[in-house]
Amino acid sequence: MPRIINPELCVSCGSCAEVCPVGAISAGEASYVINADECIDCGACEGTCPNEAISEA
């Protein structure tokens, strides 16, 4: 199941996008967002988020 980013917790630091091996994470209007169609569910992003804003969908 792809990961999602909670926009209320995301501080738009970009650490998750830097580690995504497939480029599924991009800057959104208010926070970063994960493209569910591109996400390979590797979990790399979840471990780098300083605010624990990323979780399984």
C-alpha distance matrix in Angstrom:
0.0 3.8 6.6 9.5 13.2 15.6 18.7 21.0 20.3 20.0 23.4 22.7 23.7 21.6 20.8 17.1 18.1 20.6 18.3 15.5 16.4 15.5 16.8 13.8 15.2 18.4 21.0 20.8 23.8 23.4 20.5 18.1 15.2 12.0 12.0 8.6 10.5 11.5 8.8 8.5 6.3 9.8 10.3 13.8 13.9 13.2 16.3 18.5 18.2 21.6 20.7 17.4 16.1 12.6 10.0 6.4 6.3
3.8 0.0 3.8 6.7 10.3 13.2 15.9 18.6 17.9 17.0 20.3 19.3 20.3 18.1 17.6 13.8 14.5 17.3 15.4 12.4 13.8 12.7 13.4 10.2 11.4 14.6 17.2 17.2 20.3 20.1 17.1 14.5 11.5 8.2 8.5 5.7 8.3 8.8 5.8 6.9 5.1 8.7 8.9 11.7 11.1 11.1 14.5 16.1 15.6 19.2 18.5 15.5 13.8 10.2 8.6 6.1 5.9
6.6 3.8 0.0 3.8 7.0 9.9 12.8 15.4 14.3 13.5 16.8 16.1 17.2 15.3 14.8 11.2 12.5 15.4 13.8 11.5 13.8 13.3 13.3 10.2 10.1 13.2 15.2 15.3 18.3 17.5 14.3 11.9 9.6 7.0 8.9 7.4 10.8 10.7 7.4 9.0 6.5 9.0 7.6 10.2 8.6 8.1 11.7 13.1 12.2 15.6 14.7 11.8 10.1 6.5 5.4 4.3 5.2
9.5 6.7 3.8 0.0 3.8 6.6 9.2 11.9 11.5 10.8 14.3 13.9 15.6 14.3 14.5 11.3 12.5 15.9 15.1 13.1 15.9 15.2 14.2 10.9 9.8 12.0 13.2 12.6 15.2 14.1 11.3 9.5 7.2 6.1 8.7 8.1 11.8 12.2 9.7 12.2 10.2 12.5 10.7 12.6 10.1 9.4 13.2 13.8 11.9 14.9 13.4 11.0 8.2 5.6 5.6 6.0 5.4
13.2 10.3 7.0 3.8 0.0 3.8 6.0 8.7 8.1 7.0 10.6 10.4 12.4 11.7 12.3 9.7 11.3 14.7 14.6 13.3 16.7 16.4 14.7 11.9 9.5 10.9 11.1 10.6 12.8 11.1 8.1 7.0 6.1 6.9 10.3 10.9 14.6 14.5 12.2 14.9 13.0 14.6 12.1 13.1 9.8 9.1 12.5 12.4 9.7 12.2 10.4 8.9 5.4 4.5 6.6 8.8 8.8
15.6 13.2 9.9 6.6 3.8 0.0 3.8 5.5 5.6 6.2 10.0 11.0 13.4 13.7 14.6 12.6 14.5 17.7 17.8 16.9 20.4 20.1 18.3 15.6 13.0 13.7 13.1 11.9 13.1 10.6 8.3 8.9 8.8 10.4 13.5 14.0 17.7 18.0 15.8 18.4 16.2 17.9 15.1 16.2 12.9 11.5 14.6 14.4 11.1 12.6 9.8 8.7 5.1 6.3 7.9 10.5 10.1
18.7 15.9 12.8 9.2 6.0 3.8 0.0 3.8 5.4 5.1 8.1 8.9 12.1 12.8 14.6 13.3 14.5 17.8 18.7 17.9 21.6 21.1 18.7 16.2 13.2 12.8 11.2 9.5 9.8 6.9 5.4 7.5 8.3 11.1 14.2 15.5 19.0 19.2 17.6 20.6 18.9 20.4 17.9 18.4 14.7 14.0 16.8 15.8 12.4 13.5 10.8 11.0 7.4 9.3 11.6 14.0 13.3
21.0 18.6 15.4 11.9 8.7 5.5 3.8 0.0 3.8 5.8 8.2 10.5 13.3 14.9 16.4 15.6 17.3 20.2 21.1 20.8 24.5 24.4 22.1 19.7 16.6 16.3 14.4 12.8 12.5 9.0 8.3 10.8 12.1 14.7 17.9 18.9 22.5 22.7 20.9 23.6 21.5 22.9 19.9 20.4 16.9 15.5 17.9 17.0 13.2 13.3 10.1 10.8 7.9 10.8 12.9 15.7 15.3
20.3 17.9 14.3 11.5 8.1 5.6 5.4 3.8 0.0 3.8 6.4 9.2 11.1 12.9 13.6 13.1 15.5 18.0 18.6 18.8 22.6 23.0 20.9 18.9 15.7 15.9 14.3 13.7 14.1 10.7 8.8 10.5 12.2 14.4 17.9 18.9 22.6 22.3 20.0 22.3 20.0 20.8 17.5 17.8 14.3 12.7 14.6 13.6 9.8 9.6 6.2 7.4 5.1 8.7 11.2 14.6 15.2
20.0 17.0 13.5 10.8 7.0 6.2 5.1 5.8 3.8 0.0 3.8 5.6 7.8 9.3 10.6 10.2 12.1 14.7 15.7 16.0 19.8 20.2 17.7 16.1 12.6 12.4 10.7 10.7 11.6 8.5 5.8 7.1 9.5 12.1 15.7 17.3 20.7 20.0 18.0 20.6 18.8 19.3 16.4 16.0 12.3 11.7 13.6 11.9 8.3 8.8 6.8 8.2 5.5 8.3 11.6 14.9 15.4
23.4 20.3 16.8 14.3 10.6 10.0 8.1 8.2 6.4 3.8 0.0 3.8 5.6 8.4 10.1 11.1 12.7 14.5 16.3 17.2 21.0 21.6 18.9 17.9 14.1 13.3 10.9 11.5 11.9 8.8 6.8 8.5 11.8 14.6 18.1 20.3 23.4 22.3 20.5 23.1 21.6 21.7 18.8 17.7 14.1 14.0 15.2 12.7 9.4 8.9 7.8 10.5 8.8 11.6 15.1 18.5 19.2
22.7 19.3 16.1 13.9 10.4 11.0 8.9 10.5 9.2 5.6 3.8 0.0 3.8 5.5 8.3 9.2 9.8 11.8 14.1 14.8 18.5 18.8 15.8 15.1 11.3 9.9 7.4 8.8 9.9 7.8 5.3 5.9 9.7 12.6 15.8 18.5 21.2 19.8 18.5 21.3 20.3 20.5 18.0 16.6 13.0 13.9 15.3 12.5 9.9 10.5 10.3 12.3 10.3 12.0 15.7 18.6 19.1
23.7 20.3 17.2 15.6 12.4 13.4 12.1 13.3 11.1 7.8 5.6 3.8 0.0 3.8 5.7 8.0 9.0 9.8 12.2 13.8 17.3 18.4 15.6 15.7 12.1 11.2 9.6 11.9 13.3 11.6 8.9 8.5 12.1 14.2 17.5 20.1 22.7 20.7 19.2 21.4 20.5 19.9 17.4 15.3 12.0 13.2 13.7 10.3 8.5 8.8 10.0 12.2 11.3 12.8 16.6 19.6 20.8
21.6 18.1 15.3 14.3 11.7 13.7 12.8 14.9 12.9 9.3 8.4 5.5 3.8 0.0 3.8 5.4 5.3 6.4 9.1 10.3 13.8 14.7 11.9 12.3 8.8 8.3 7.7 10.8 13.2 12.3 9.2 7.2 10.2 11.7 14.8 17.5 19.7 17.4 16.1 18.3 17.8 17.2 15.2 12.9 9.8 12.0 12.8 9.5 8.6 10.3 11.8 13.0 11.8 12.2 15.8 18.4 19.5
20.8 17.6 14.8 14.5 12.3 14.6 14.6 16.4 13.6 10.6 10.1 8.3 5.7 3.8 0.0 3.8 5.6 5.3 6.8 9.0 12.4 14.2 12.2 12.9 10.0 10.8 11.1 14.1 16.6 15.4 12.0 9.9 12.2 12.8 15.9 18.1 20.3 17.8 15.8 17.4 16.5 15.2 13.0 10.2 7.6 9.7 9.7 6.1 6.4 8.3 10.8 11.6 11.5 11.4 14.8 17.5 19.3
17.1 13.8 11.2 11.3 9.7 12.6 13.3 15.6 13.1 10.2 11.1 9.2 8.0 5.4 3.8 0.0 3.8 5.4 5.6 6.4 10.1 11.6 9.8 9.8 7.2 9.0 10.3 12.9 16.0 15.0 11.3 8.4 9.7 9.5 12.6 14.5 16.8 14.4 12.2 13.8 12.8 11.9 9.8 7.6 4.4 7.2 8.3 6.0 6.1 9.4 11.0 10.7 10.0 8.8 11.9 14.1 15.9
18.1 14.5 12.5 12.5 11.3 14.5 14.5 17.3 15.5 12.1 12.7 9.8 9.0 5.3 5.6 3.8 0.0 3.8 5.5 5.3 8.7 9.5 6.9 7.6 5.0 6.3 8.3 11.4 14.8 14.8 11.4 8.0 9.0 8.8 11.2 13.8 15.5 12.7 11.4 13.5 13.6 13.0 11.9 9.7 7.2 10.5 11.8 9.5 9.8 12.9 14.3 14.2 12.9 11.6 14.6 16.2 17.3
20.6 17.3 15.4 15.9 14.7 17.7 17.8 20.2 18.0 14.7 14.5 11.8 9.8 6.4 5.3 5.4 3.8 0.0 3.8 5.8 8.3 10.2 8.3 10.3 8.6 9.6 11.3 14.7 17.9 17.8 14.5 11.4 12.8 12.5 14.6 17.0 18.3 15.1 13.9 15.2 15.4 13.9 13.0 9.8 8.4 11.8 12.0 9.3 10.8 13.3 15.7 15.9 15.4 14.2 17.1 18.8 20.4
18.3 15.4 13.8 15.1 14.6 17.8 18.7 21.1 18.6 15.7 16.3 14.1 12.2 9.1 6.8 5.6 5.5 3.8 0.0 3.8 6.1 8.9 8.4 10.1 9.3 11.6 13.8 16.9 20.3 20.0 16.4 13.1 13.8 12.5 14.5 16.1 17.4 14.2 12.3 12.7 12.7 10.5 9.8 6.4 6.2 9.7 9.6 7.9 10.3 13.3 15.7 15.1 15.1 13.2 15.5 16.9 18.9
15.5 12.4 11.5 13.1 13.3 16.9 17.9 20.8 18.8 16.0 17.2 14.8 13.8 10.3 9.0 6.4 5.3 5.8 3.8 0.0 3.8 5.6 5.4 6.6 6.8 9.8 12.9 15.6 19.2 19.3 15.8 12.2 11.8 9.7 11.2 12.7 13.7 10.4 8.6 9.4 9.9 8.6 8.7 6.4 6.1 9.8 11.0 10.1 11.7 15.2 16.9 15.8 15.0 12.5 14.4 15.1 16.6
16.4 13.8 13.8 15.9 16.7 20.4 21.6 24.5 22.6 19.8 21.0 18.5 17.3 13.8 12.4 10.1 8.7 8.3 6.1 3.8 0.0 3.8 5.9 8.0 9.6 12.5 15.8 18.5 22.3 22.7 19.4 15.6 14.9 12.4 12.9 13.9 14.0 10.3 9.2 8.8 10.4 8.7 10.2 8.2 9.3 12.7 13.6 13.1 15.2 18.7 20.6 19.2 18.6 15.9 17.2 17.3 18.8
15.5 12.7 13.3 15.2 16.4 20.1 21.1 24.4 23.0 20.2 21.6 18.8 18.4 14.7 14.2 11.6 9.5 10.2 8.9 5.6 3.8 0.0 3.8 5.6 8.4 11.1 14.8 17.1 20.9 21.9 18.8 15.0 13.6 10.8 10.3 11.5 10.9 7.1 7.2 7.6 10.3 9.8 11.8 10.7 11.1 14.4 16.0 15.6 17.0 20.7 22.0 20.6 19.3 16.4 17.6 17.2 18.0
16.8 13.4 13.3 14.2 14.7 18.3 18.7 22.1 20.9 17.7 18.9 15.8 15.6 11.9 12.2 9.8 6.9 8.3 8.4 5.4 5.9 3.8 0.0 3.8 5.6 7.6 11.2 13.7 17.4 18.6 15.7 12.0 11.0 9.0 8.9 11.3 11.2 7.7 8.2 10.1 12.1 12.1 13.0 11.6 10.8 14.2 16.1 14.9 15.8 19.2 20.4 19.5 17.9 15.5 17.3 17.5 17.9
13.8 10.2 10.2 10.9 11.9 15.6 16.2 19.7 18.9 16.1 17.9 15.1 15.7 12.3 12.9 9.8 7.6 10.3 10.1 6.6 8.0 5.6 3.8 0.0 3.8 6.7 10.4 12.0 15.8 16.8 14.0 10.3 8.3 5.6 5.2 7.6 8.1 5.2 5.4 8.5 10.1 11.2 11.9 11.5 10.1 13.0 15.6 14.9 15.1 18.7 19.2 17.9 15.8 13.2 14.6 14.5 14.5
15.2 11.4 10.1 9.8 9.5 13.0 13.2 16.6 15.7 12.6 14.1 11.3 12.1 8.8 10.0 7.2 5.0 8.6 9.3 6.8 9.6 8.4 5.6 3.8 0.0 3.8 7.1 9.1 12.8 13.5 10.4 6.7 5.6 4.5 6.3 9.2 10.9 8.7 8.1 11.2 11.8 12.6 12.2 11.3 8.9 11.6 14.2 12.9 12.4 15.8 16.2 15.4 13.1 11.2 13.5 14.3 14.4
18.4 14.6 13.2 12.0 10.9 13.7 12.8 16.3 15.9 12.4 13.3 9.9 11.2 8.3 10.8 9.0 6.3 9.6 11.6 9.8 12.5 11.1 7.6 6.7 3.8 0.0 3.8 6.3 9.9 11.2 8.8 5.5 5.6 6.7 8.0 11.6 13.1 11.3 11.5 14.8 15.6 16.4 15.7 14.7 11.9 14.5 16.9 14.9 14.0 16.8 17.1 17.1 14.5 13.4 16.1 17.2 16.9
21.0 17.2 15.2 13.2 11.1 13.1 11.2 14.4 14.3 10.7 10.9 7.4 9.6 7.7 11.1 10.3 8.3 11.3 13.8 12.9 15.8 14.8 11.2 10.4 7.1 3.8 0.0 3.8 6.8 8.0 6.2 4.3 6.3 9.0 10.8 14.3 16.2 14.9 14.9 18.3 18.6 19.4 18.2 17.0 13.8 15.9 18.2 15.8 14.2 16.3 16.3 17.0 14.1 14.1 17.1 18.8 18.4
20.8 17.2 15.3 12.6 10.6 11.9 9.5 12.8 13.7 10.7 11.5 8.8 11.9 10.8 14.1 12.9 11.4 14.7 16.9 15.6 18.5 17.1 13.7 12.0 9.1 6.3 3.8 0.0 3.8 5.7 5.2 4.9 5.8 9.2 10.7 14.0 16.0 15.6 15.8 19.4 19.6 21.0 19.7 19.2 15.8 17.4 20.1 18.1 15.9 17.9 17.1 17.6 14.3 14.5 17.1 18.6 17.6
23.8 20.3 18.3 15.2 12.8 13.1 9.8 12.5 14.1 11.6 11.9 9.9 13.3 13.2 16.6 16.0 14.8 17.9 20.3 19.2 22.3 20.9 17.4 15.8 12.8 9.9 6.8 3.8 0.0 3.8 6.0 7.8 9.0 12.6 14.1 17.1 19.2 19.1 19.4 23.1 23.0 24.5 23.0 22.6 19.0 20.2 22.8 20.8 18.2 19.6 18.3 19.3 15.9 16.8 19.5 21.2 19.8
23.4 20.1 17.5 14.1 11.1 10.6 6.9 9.0 10.7 8.5 8.8 7.8 11.6 12.3 15.4 15.0 14.8 17.8 20.0 19.3 22.7 21.9 18.6 16.8 13.5 11.2 8.0 5.7 3.8 0.0 3.8 7.2 9.2 13.0 15.2 17.8 20.5 20.4 19.9 23.4 22.8 24.1 22.1 21.7 18.0 18.6 21.0 19.0 16.0 16.9 15.3 16.5 13.2 14.8 17.6 19.8 18.8
20.5 17.1 14.3 11.3 8.1 8.3 5.4 8.3 8.8 5.8 6.8 5.3 8.9 9.2 12.0 11.3 11.4 14.5 16.4 15.8 19.4 18.8 15.7 14.0 10.4 8.8 6.2 5.2 6.0 3.8 0.0 3.8 6.5 10.1 13.0 15.5 18.4 17.9 16.9 20.2 19.4 20.5 18.4 17.9 14.2 14.8 17.3 15.3 12.4 13.8 12.4 13.4 10.1 11.4 14.5 16.8 16.4
18.1 14.5 11.9 9.5 7.0 8.9 7.5 10.8 10.5 7.1 8.5 5.9 8.5 7.2 9.9 8.4 8.0 11.4 13.1 12.2 15.6 15.0 12.0 10.3 6.7 5.5 4.3 4.9 7.8 7.2 3.8 0.0 3.8 7.0 10.0 12.8 15.5 14.5 13.6 16.8 16.3 17.2 15.5 14.8 11.2 12.6 15.2 13.3 11.0 13.3 12.7 13.0 9.9 10.0 13.1 15.1 14.9
15.2 11.5 9.6 7.2 6.1 8.8 8.3 12.1 12.2 9.5 11.8 9.7 12.1 10.2 12.2 9.7 9.0 12.8 13.8 11.8 14.9 13.6 11.0 8.3 5.6 5.6 6.3 5.8 9.0 9.2 6.5 3.8 0.0 3.8 6.6 9.2 12.0 11.5 10.8 14.3 14.0 15.7 14.4 14.5 11.3 12.6 15.8 14.7 12.7 15.6 14.7 14.0 10.7 9.7 12.0 13.1 12.2
12.0 8.2 7.0 6.1 6.9 10.4 11.1 14.7 14.4 12.1 14.6 12.6 14.2 11.7 12.8 9.5 8.8 12.5 12.5 9.7 12.4 10.8 9.0 5.6 4.5 6.7 9.0 9.2 12.6 13.0 10.1 7.0 3.8 0.0 3.8 5.9 8.8 8.1 7.0 10.6 10.5 12.5 11.8 12.4 9.8 11.3 14.7 14.3 13.1 16.5 16.0 14.5 11.7 9.4 10.8 11.1 10.4
12.0 8.5 8.9 8.7 10.3 13.5 14.2 17.9 17.9 15.7 18.1 15.8 17.5 14.8 15.9 12.6 11.2 14.6 14.5 11.2 12.9 10.3 8.9 5.2 6.3 8.0 10.8 10.7 14.1 15.2 13.0 10.0 6.6 3.8 0.0 3.8 5.5 5.5 6.1 9.9 11.0 13.4 13.8 14.6 12.7 14.5 17.8 17.5 16.7 20.2 19.7 18.2 15.3 12.9 13.6 13.0 11.6
8.6 5.7 7.4 8.1 10.9 14.0 15.5 18.9 18.9 17.3 20.3 18.5 20.1 17.5 18.1 14.5 13.8 17.0 16.1 12.7 13.9 11.5 11.3 7.6 9.2 11.6 14.3 14.0 17.1 17.8 15.5 12.8 9.2 5.9 3.8 0.0 3.8 5.5 5.2 8.4 9.0 12.3 12.9 14.7 13.3 14.4 17.9 18.5 17.8 21.3 20.6 18.4 15.8 12.9 12.5 10.9 9.2
10.5 8.3 10.8 11.8 14.6 17.7 19.0 22.5 22.6 20.7 23.4 21.2 22.7 19.7 20.3 16.8 15.5 18.3 17.4 13.7 14.0 10.9 11.2 8.1 10.9 13.1 16.2 16.0 19.2 20.5 18.4 15.5 12.0 8.8 5.5 3.8 0.0 3.8 5.8 8.3 10.4 13.4 15.0 16.5 15.7 17.3 20.6 21.0 20.8 24.5 24.1 21.9 19.5 16.4 16.1 14.1 12.6
11.5 8.8 10.7 12.2 14.5 18.0 19.2 22.7 22.3 20.0 22.3 19.8 20.7 17.4 17.8 14.4 12.7 15.1 14.2 10.4 10.3 7.1 7.7 5.2 8.7 11.3 14.9 15.6 19.1 20.4 17.9 14.5 11.5 8.1 5.5 5.5 3.8 0.0 3.8 6.4 9.1 11.3 13.1 13.9 13.4 15.7 18.5 18.7 19.0 22.7 22.9 21.0 18.9 15.7 16.0 14.5 13.9
8.8 5.8 7.4 9.7 12.2 15.8 17.6 20.9 20.0 18.0 20.5 18.5 19.2 16.1 15.8 12.2 11.4 13.9 12.3 8.6 9.2 7.2 8.2 5.4 8.1 11.5 14.9 15.8 19.4 19.9 16.9 13.6 10.8 7.0 6.1 5.2 5.8 3.8 0.0 3.8 5.5 7.9 9.4 10.7 10.4 12.2 15.1 15.8 16.1 19.9 20.1 17.8 16.1 12.7 12.6 11.2 11.3
8.5 6.9 9.0 12.2 14.9 18.4 20.6 23.6 22.3 20.6 23.1 21.3 21.4 18.3 17.4 13.8 13.5 15.2 12.7 9.4 8.8 7.6 10.1 8.5 11.2 14.8 18.3 19.4 23.1 23.4 20.2 16.8 14.3 10.6 9.9 8.4 8.3 6.4 3.8 0.0 3.8 5.6 8.5 10.0 11.0 12.7 15.0 16.3 17.3 21.1 21.6 19.0 18.0 14.3 13.7 11.9 12.7
6.3 5.1 6.5 10.2 13.0 16.2 18.9 21.5 20.0 18.8 21.6 20.3 20.5 17.8 16.5 12.8 13.6 15.4 12.7 9.9 10.4 10.3 12.1 10.1 11.8 15.6 18.6 19.6 23.0 22.8 19.4 16.3 14.0 10.5 11.0 9.0 10.4 9.1 5.5 3.8 0.0 3.8 5.6 8.3 9.3 9.9 12.4 14.3 15.1 18.8 19.0 16.1 15.3 11.6 10.4 8.6 10.2
9.8 8.7 9.0 12.5 14.6 17.9 20.4 22.9 20.8 19.3 21.7 20.5 19.9 17.2 15.2 11.9 13.0 13.9 10.5 8.6 8.7 9.8 12.1 11.2 12.6 16.4 19.4 21.0 24.5 24.1 20.5 17.2 15.7 12.5 13.4 12.3 13.4 11.3 7.9 5.6 3.8 0.0 3.8 5.6 8.0 9.0 10.4 12.4 14.1 17.7 18.7 15.9 15.9 12.3 11.8 10.8 13.2
10.3 8.9 7.6 10.7 12.1 15.1 17.9 19.9 17.5 16.4 18.8 18.0 17.4 15.2 13.0 9.8 11.9 13.0 9.8 8.7 10.2 11.8 13.0 11.9 12.2 15.7 18.2 19.7 23.0 22.1 18.4 15.5 14.4 11.8 13.8 12.9 15.0 13.1 9.4 8.5 5.6 3.8 0.0 3.8 5.4 5.3 7.0 9.3 10.7 14.2 15.0 12.2 12.6 9.1 8.9 8.9 12.0
13.8 11.7 10.2 12.6 13.1 16.2 18.4 20.4 17.8 16.0 17.7 16.6 15.3 12.9 10.2 7.6 9.7 9.8 6.4 6.4 8.2 10.7 11.6 11.5 11.3 14.7 17.0 19.2 22.6 21.7 17.9 14.8 14.5 12.4 14.6 14.7 16.5 13.9 10.7 10.0 8.3 5.6 3.8 0.0 3.8 5.6 5.8 7.0 9.4 12.8 14.5 12.5 13.1 10.3 11.3 12.2 15.0
13.9 11.1 8.6 10.1 9.8 12.9 14.7 16.9 14.3 12.3 14.1 13.0 12.0 9.8 7.6 4.4 7.2 8.4 6.2 6.1 9.3 11.1 10.8 10.1 8.9 11.9 13.8 15.8 19.0 18.0 14.2 11.2 11.3 9.8 12.7 13.3 15.7 13.4 10.4 11.0 9.3 8.0 5.4 3.8 0.0 3.8 5.5 5.4 6.5 10.3 11.6 9.9 9.9 7.4 9.4 11.1 13.5
13.2 11.1 8.1 9.4 9.1 11.5 14.0 15.5 12.7 11.7 14.0 13.9 13.2 12.0 9.7 7.2 10.5 11.8 9.7 9.8 12.7 14.4 14.2 13.0 11.6 14.5 15.9 17.4 20.2 18.6 14.8 12.6 12.6 11.3 14.5 14.4 17.3 15.7 12.2 12.7 9.9 9.0 5.3 5.6 3.8 0.0 3.8 5.6 5.7 9.0 9.7 7.1 7.8 5.3 6.8 9.0 12.1
16.3 14.5 11.7 13.2 12.5 14.6 16.8 17.9 14.6 13.6 15.2 15.3 13.7 12.8 9.7 8.3 11.8 12.0 9.6 11.0 13.6 16.0 16.1 15.6 14.2 16.9 18.2 20.1 22.8 21.0 17.3 15.2 15.8 14.7 17.8 17.9 20.6 18.5 15.1 15.0 12.4 10.4 7.0 5.8 5.5 3.8 0.0 3.8 5.8 8.2 10.0 8.1 10.1 8.6 10.0 12.3 15.6
18.5 16.1 13.1 13.8 12.4 14.4 15.8 17.0 13.6 11.9 12.7 12.5 10.3 9.5 6.1 6.0 9.5 9.3 7.9 10.1 13.1 15.6 14.9 14.9 12.9 14.9 15.8 18.1 20.8 19.0 15.3 13.3 14.7 14.3 17.5 18.5 21.0 18.7 15.8 16.3 14.3 12.4 9.3 7.0 5.4 5.6 3.8 0.0 3.8 6.2 9.0 8.4 10.0 9.3 11.8 14.5 17.4
18.2 15.6 12.2 11.9 9.7 11.1 12.4 13.2 9.8 8.3 9.4 9.9 8.5 8.6 6.4 6.1 9.8 10.8 10.3 11.7 15.2 17.0 15.8 15.1 12.4 14.0 14.2 15.9 18.2 16.0 12.4 11.0 12.7 13.1 16.7 17.8 20.8 19.0 16.1 17.3 15.1 14.1 10.7 9.4 6.5 5.7 5.8 3.8 0.0 3.8 5.5 5.4 6.5 6.9 10.1 13.4 15.8
21.6 19.2 15.6 14.9 12.2 12.6 13.5 13.3 9.6 8.8 8.9 10.5 8.8 10.3 8.3 9.4 12.9 13.3 13.3 15.2 18.7 20.7 19.2 18.7 15.8 16.8 16.3 17.9 19.6 16.9 13.8 13.3 15.6 16.5 20.2 21.3 24.5 22.7 19.9 21.1 18.8 17.7 14.2 12.8 10.3 9.0 8.2 6.2 3.8 0.0 3.8 5.8 7.9 9.7 12.7 16.3 18.6
20.7 18.5 14.7 13.4 10.4 9.8 10.8 10.1 6.2 6.8 7.8 10.3 10.0 11.8 10.8 11.0 14.3 15.7 15.7 16.9 20.6 22.0 20.4 19.2 16.2 17.1 16.3 17.1 18.3 15.3 12.4 12.7 14.7 16.0 19.7 20.6 24.1 22.9 20.1 21.6 19.0 18.7 15.0 14.5 11.6 9.7 10.0 9.0 5.5 3.8 0.0 3.8 5.4 8.3 11.1 14.9 16.8
17.4 15.5 11.8 11.0 8.9 8.7 11.0 10.8 7.4 8.2 10.5 12.3 12.2 13.0 11.6 10.7 14.2 15.9 15.1 15.8 19.2 20.6 19.5 17.9 15.4 17.1 17.0 17.6 19.3 16.5 13.4 13.0 14.0 14.5 18.2 18.4 21.9 21.0 17.8 19.0 16.1 15.9 12.2 12.5 9.9 7.1 8.1 8.4 5.4 5.8 3.8 0.0 3.8 5.6 7.7 11.4 13.7
16.1 13.8 10.1 8.2 5.4 5.1 7.4 7.9 5.1 5.5 8.8 10.3 11.3 11.8 11.5 10.0 12.9 15.4 15.1 15.0 18.6 19.3 17.9 15.8 13.1 14.5 14.1 14.3 15.9 13.2 10.1 9.9 10.7 11.7 15.3 15.8 19.5 18.9 16.1 18.0 15.3 15.9 12.6 13.1 9.9 7.8 10.1 10.0 6.5 7.9 5.4 3.8 0.0 3.8 6.7 10.3 11.7
12.6 10.2 6.5 5.6 4.5 6.3 9.3 10.8 8.7 8.3 11.6 12.0 12.8 12.2 11.4 8.8 11.6 14.2 13.2 12.5 15.9 16.4 15.5 13.2 11.2 13.4 14.1 14.5 16.8 14.8 11.4 10.0 9.7 9.4 12.9 12.9 16.4 15.7 12.7 14.3 11.6 12.3 9.1 10.3 7.4 5.3 8.6 9.3 6.9 9.7 8.3 5.6 3.8 0.0 3.8 7.1 9.0
10.0 8.6 5.4 5.6 6.6 7.9 11.6 12.9 11.2 11.6 15.1 15.7 16.6 15.8 14.8 11.9 14.6 17.1 15.5 14.4 17.2 17.6 17.3 14.6 13.5 16.1 17.1 17.1 19.5 17.6 14.5 13.1 12.0 10.8 13.6 12.5 16.1 16.0 12.6 13.7 10.4 11.8 8.9 11.3 9.4 6.8 10.0 11.8 10.1 12.7 11.1 7.7 6.7 3.8 0.0 3.8 6.4
6.4 6.1 4.3 6.0 8.8 10.5 14.0 15.7 14.6 14.9 18.5 18.6 19.6 18.4 17.5 14.1 16.2 18.8 16.9 15.1 17.3 17.2 17.5 14.5 14.3 17.2 18.8 18.6 21.2 19.8 16.8 15.1 13.1 11.1 13.0 10.9 14.1 14.5 11.2 11.9 8.6 10.8 8.9 12.2 11.1 9.0 12.3 14.5 13.4 16.3 14.9 11.4 10.3 7.1 3.8 0.0 3.8
6.3 5.9 5.2 5.4 8.8 10.1 13.3 15.3 15.2 15.4 19.2 19.1 20.8 19.5 19.3 15.9 17.3 20.4 18.9 16.6 18.8 18.0 17.9 14.5 14.4 16.9 18.4 17.6 19.8 18.8 16.4 14.9 12.2 10.4 11.6 9.2 12.6 13.9 11.3 12.7 10.2 13.2 12.0 15.0 13.5 12.1 15.6 17.4 15.8 18.6 16.8 13.7 11.7 9.0 6.4 3.8 0.0
